[in-house]
């Protein structure tokens, strides 16, 4: 196991993508601390990962949009485990039920969106990176979005936050590289969280992918796992799209017929 004796923080660790990432890192032997705003989600995710018998998962309630809360949680990790080797910023979301065109959006939603998707990762990086610099080693992996690359209506504040993280990651890669710390982003396409029937998967693949299936949580976790492993130590400052080719802009062609199963 290539991450044995390493400690990883995964924010949003109680969510679908976060727990998939946590599981994959634990499978490589890491101790994974799952930061999440919701205690039940973090505890459930940790229990699922620990049941696999590889690595270790520990739940931690933390609101990463609040800097003091973030620092307290990070300090607790250092106190309990003595190190932080990997930070995965996965907390966030587009709040699909609150999506509006920008001139109709409320500033409450805008500020919330920036708080969790922009300031949350920046808070965590600021709190964690000083420990990585001291150790002369570390991996920082930020979950962004292809929306930040190509844009999408009713996603202005979300795209702004994710785009800012991509830009910040490039700067951080330059700043932290001399300390043997890599900084990268993984940009998912549409990740389906529902159970997929064959027809639903065919419909999603038609609309959102150039390959014949929908994006799954493990597709994102696989890339994060790679970026955390020694094999990726010459990769930094990159935003890697994991979207089945959706960001190529070839989808939504109404001439094509949705396959019938």
Residue pairs with C-beta under 8 A, 6 or more apart in sequence:
1 27
1 28
1 29
1 54
1 55
2 28
2 29
2 229
2 230
3 25
3 28
3 29
3 30
3 55
3 85
3 86
3 228
3 229
4 28
4 29
4 30
5 29
6 29
6 30
6 31
6 83
6 85
6 86
7 30
7 31
7 33
7 77
7 81
7 82
7 83
7 84
7 85
7 86
8 22
8 25
8 30
8 31
8 32
8 33
8 84
8 85
8 86
8 87
8 88
8 228
9 32
9 33
9 35
9 74
9 77
9 84
9 86
9 87
9 88
9 124
9 128
10 18
10 21
10 22
10 25
10 32
10 33
10 34
10 35
10 88
10 90
11 18
11 35
11 36
11 62
11 64
11 87
11 88
11 89
11 90
11 91
11 120
11 121
11 124
12 18
12 35
12 36
12 90
12 91
12 92
12 143
13 19
13 21
13 22
13 32
13 33
13 34
13 35
13 36
13 42
13 45
13 46
13 57
13 59
13 60
13 90
14 34
14 36
14 38
14 40
14 41
14 42
14 43
14 44
14 45
14 59
15 36
15 41
15 90
15 91
15 93
16 191
16 193
16 217
17 90
17 143
17 188
17 191
17 217
17 220
17 221
18 34
18 36
18 45
18 88
18 90
18 91
19 34
19 45
19 48
19 49
19 217
20 217
20 218
20 220
20 221
21 88
21 90
21 220
21 221
21 224
21 225
22 32
22 34
22 45
22 46
22 49
22 57
23 48
23 49
23 52
23 221
24 218
24 221
24 222
24 224
24 225
25 32
25 55
25 86
25 88
25 224
25 225
25 228
26 32
26 49
26 52
26 54
26 55
26 56
26 57
27 52
27 54
27 55
28 55
28 225
28 228
28 229
29 54
29 55
30 55
30 56
30 85
30 86
30 228
31 55
31 56
31 57
31 58
31 81
32 49
32 55
32 56
32 57
32 58
33 57
33 58
33 60
33 77
33 81
34 42
34 45
34 46
34 57
34 58
34 59
34 60
35 42
35 60
35 61
35 62
35 64
35 73
35 91
35 124
36 42
36 45
36 59
36 60
36 61
36 62
36 91
37 61
37 62
37 63
37 91
38 61
39 59
39 61
42 59
42 60
42 61
43 59
45 57
45 59
46 57
46 58
46 59
47 57
49 55
49 56
49 57
50 56
50 57
58 80
60 73
60 76
60 77
62 69
62 70
62 72
62 73
63 69
63 70
64 70
64 89
64 91
64 116
64 120
64 121
64 123
64 124
65 115
65 116
65 119
65 120
65 123
66 123
67 119
67 123
67 126
67 127
70 120
70 123
70 124
70 127
71 123
71 127
74 84
74 124
74 127
74 128
74 131
75 127
77 84
78 84
78 131
83 131
83 135
84 128
84 131
84 132
84 138
85 132
85 135
85 137
85 138
85 139
86 138
86 139
86 140
86 141
86 228
87 124
87 125
87 128
87 132
87 138
87 139
87 140
87 141
88 141
88 142
88 143
88 224
88 228
89 120
89 121
89 124
89 125
89 140
89 141
89 142
89 143
89 165
90 143
91 116
91 120
91 121
92 116
92 117
92 120
92 121
92 143
92 161
92 162
93 116
93 117
94 113
94 145
94 147
94 155
94 158
95 109
95 112
95 113
95 158
98 109
99 154
99 155
99 158
100 106
100 109
100 154
101 153
101 154
101 156
102 154
102 156
102 157
105 156
105 157
109 157
110 157
113 157
113 158
113 161
114 157
114 160
114 161
117 158
117 161
117 162
117 165
118 160
118 161
118 164
118 165
121 142
121 165
121 168
122 165
122 168
125 140
125 168
125 172
128 138
128 140
129 138
129 140
129 172
129 176
129 181
131 138
132 138
132 140
132 176
132 179
132 181
133 176
133 179
133 181
136 179
136 180
137 179
137 180
137 181
138 176
138 179
138 180
138 181
138 182
139 181
139 182
139 227
139 228
140 169
140 172
140 176
140 181
140 182
140 183
140 184
141 183
141 184
141 185
141 186
141 224
141 227
141 228
142 165
142 166
142 169
142 183
142 184
142 185
142 186
143 185
143 186
143 187
143 188
143 220
143 224
144 162
144 163
144 165
144 166
144 185
144 186
144 187
144 239
145 158
145 159
145 162
145 187
145 188
146 187
146 188
146 189
146 241
146 243
146 246
146 247
147 155
147 158
147 159
147 162
148 159
148 162
148 163
148 165
148 166
148 187
149 187
149 239
149 241
149 247
150 247
150 249
151 159
152 159
162 187
165 185
166 185
166 187
166 239
169 183
169 184
169 185
169 237
169 239
170 237
172 183
173 182
173 183
173 184
173 236
173 237
174 237
176 182
176 183
177 236
182 227
182 232
182 233
182 235
182 236
183 236
183 237
184 227
184 232
184 235
184 236
184 237
184 238
184 239
184 240
185 238
185 239
185 240
186 220
186 223
186 224
186 227
186 239
186 240
186 242
187 239
187 240
187 241
187 242
187 243
187 247
188 215
188 219
188 220
188 242
188 243
189 208
189 209
189 215
189 241
189 242
189 243
189 244
189 246
189 247
190 204
190 208
190 214
190 215
190 243
190 246
191 215
191 216
191 217
191 219
191 220
192 200
192 201
192 204
192 214
192 215
192 216
193 217
194 200
196 204
196 214
198 261
199 261
200 214
201 213
201 214
202 212
202 258
202 259
202 261
203 258
204 214
205 211
205 212
205 213
205 214
205 244
206 251
206 256
206 258
206 259
207 251
207 252
208 214
208 215
208 243
208 244
208 246
208 251
209 215
209 243
209 244
209 245
209 246
209 251
210 244
210 245
210 246
210 248
210 250
210 251
211 244
211 245
213 244
214 244
215 242
215 243
215 244
219 242
220 242
222 242
223 240
223 242
226 232
227 235
227 240
241 247
